[in-house]
């Protein structure tokens, strides 16, 4: 995963990178919540 530090010269690239990081953050958040819920339910089943 590359991190771009420079300020993009055009507006299109800025919007592209902004949405890219935005959707990636949402995806990681959903993945963490789903994993947490799955582990909670599995622990409940074991007990």
ZIHU-V305404 format. One record per backbone hydrogen bond with DSSP energy under -1.0 kcal/mol. NH is the residue of the N-H (numbers start at 0). CO is the residue of the C=O. If there is no record, write none. Layout:
BEGIN
NH/CO
NH/CO
END
This chain:
BEGIN
13/9
14/10
15/11
16/12
17/13
18/14
19/15
20/16
21/17
22/18
23/19
24/20
25/21
26/22
27/23
28/24
29/25
30/26
31/27
32/28
33/29
34/30
35/31
36/32
37/33
38/34
39/35
40/36
41/37
42/38
43/39
44/40
45/41
46/42
END
